[in-house]
Amino acid sequence: MMCFHGNFDPYTQTMKQLRTLKKTNFIKSILSASLLSVILTGCGGNSDAPISLTLLHINDHHSRLDEETTTLKLPNAAGVTKSVTMPMGGFARIAAAISEESLNDFNVIKLHAGDALTGDLYFTQSEGEADAIAMNTVCFDAMTFGNHEFDTGDAGLSKFIGFLNKDTKKCQTSLLSSNVSTSSTSAISGKFQPFTTVIRGGQKIGIVGVTISQKTKNASRPDATTLFSDEVISTQNAIDTLTLQGVNKIIVMSHVGYEFDVTKLATKLRGVDVIVGGDSHTLLGPDSMKSFGLTPEGPYPTKLTDLNGQPVCVVQAWQYSYVVGKLKVVFDSNGNVSSCNGSPMVLVGDSFKEGSTTATTADASAYKKALTDSGVFRITTPLVETITALKPFSDAKVALGSVLVGKSSENLCLRRVPGIGAKSDVTRSSLGDTCNKDSGVIARGGDIQQLVAQAFLLQGQTFGGADIALQNAGGVRIDIAAGDITVGKVYTLLPFKNVLVRISMTGQQVKDTVEDGIDSMLGNNGGTGSGAYPYTAGLRFDVDITKAKGLRASNFEIQSNGQWVSFDVSKNYKVITNDFTAGGGDNYLTLKGIDKSLKENTFLDYADSFLQYVKKNPVLSKPATDIYSTKSYRE
């Protein structure tokens, strides 16, 4: 047997002509049976034996390493459906589930489809070290870069790679992205590849990575010399290269979002067998999940065909250490998918509460049975190894809550609605009359709500651009009294699991959104009350609640180059807001009705956005009078 190296290969021209026809019957029946097959086999190519693989995969855990809670609808011992709260997720459950499932299956491949970083104090505190240590209790075969891996530049990503592959004898994860290229001076140069191969059942399996391009360039902080190429072209090039090497079973790990996976990658590529996705935080699974209170966006797996008409299986595993996806793929002797089946495994604990009351033994047994019988929930005990490995970081995270990050030179008052009338909701301030009788608060509303909106605008401008920020009054929970500001106080101020969403809107839609917030504050048309009142940054207006909807907000102005100018309802603007209001929460119906293609989830934690604002402005004070979004308020 002779394997050709260097520039001499008599089959190169033939392969170039056929590279875009991978997996057609012609290649399989002619080339595989020809001398080329002999050459490829002798040079490390795959055999033609059918093979079954088990893919265990996660994505978008975003430094959310601790378990959280969820409330599901479950039948009790009497058959009555109850709202039941239980533990969910946590990376120690991820590690336990993958470890246990790996013992029960052959030919397991463990994959992470990106966005391990950013979104929790674990990242703020350790710059990715806690994530890397948790991931190494799983030991993933490969990970593709998500856009948030670049949030602290190439240098920050290099630091994470160093943490992840610190002990290569114990564990080494291949870092992949086929459409990322760097200069030789980049900190990540030489530390990732477009693709890799793993051996399972004596056969080579190709794994290709791809990272969302425009979003990473515009909403993260890669080095200026780090480039992101077209996702489809780059992925196809990587597949073609693997094909030329005789690899005929190919998994694409994509961090480009479910819709892109389905409409662009799966159907526009040749030679792709499986797409393991991320970025869009998509829950896939059977419609039966809806009866538990979850909303899957498509089947797991989603079955499509590639440009050659061959089967492609698309999967994704939701978010935040909640789910491990388990996909079984069977390949035939030609390297094509003959079947793919599986399920998301939603990881939960087995302690149940109904409100504040612990479930009875009988009801707990019924709840466990319902979860087990569902086929999608997995009652999982956290892996002790992961808990132990994370303990120094979890202890540091608790301690971080008391860390001083800034000061307030004066009281920053909480007030949902300006004025002194029934709608002004003066009972929420912990500082009493100090804030309730403050003339500025009465005239313009809460100081702290306004500062939160300013923080959102700055974060939006830093990551991808923003013209206007919007925050609903009720999403801000406490006053900030004059004195120290700790990390814990920031997360008490903004305690919800919200992230920032960027929306492309017309000026008229912006005006209508402000009107929605005021109308909802007044309790009209299903309105939610004072918590809906709109606070904006970069935009200001007068309010007169005595008028009809559509006329209550007037004299709109937008900030441009530090100056206030007339607002143009015919222009397009980028608006940054939290995902609650972006989805229509607090009866923001205009936002709810905007097409999802115009909404970009940045997955930036909203509390962390204020934390970063405080770090940039370590001594806070009330905003200048002309900054407040409510210029005047008539009751």
Protein Blocks (a to p, Z undefined) as FASTA:
>chain_A
ZZdehjbdfklmmmmmmmmmghiaklmmmmmmmmklmmmmmnopacfbdcdddddddehk
lopabccddddddddfkopacdddddeejjklmmmmmmmmmmmpghiacddeejjbghif
klmmnnommmmmmmmmnopabdcddfklmmnojklmmmmmmmmmmpmmloccddddfkbc
cdfkbmkgoiacfbdcddeehiacdddddddfklmmmmmccdfklccddfklmmmmmmmm
mmmnopabdcddddebjklmmmmmmmmpghiabdcdehjopacddfklmmnopacfbdcd
dddddfkopacddddehighlaccdddddddfkopafbdcddddddddfbdcehjaccdf
klmmmmmmmmmmnopaccddddfklmmmmmmmmmmmmmmmmpcfbdcfbdcdddfbgcjb
fklopmlpmnlmmlmmpmklmmnopfklmmmmmmmmmmmmmnopafbdcddfklpmbdcd
eddddfklmmmmmmcccddddddddfklmmmmmmmmmmmmnopghiabjmlpccdehiac
dddfkbcehilpghiacdeehiacdddfkbccdddddfklmnopahiaklmmpcfklpcc
ekpafklmmmmmmmmmmbgcdddfklpmblbacZZ
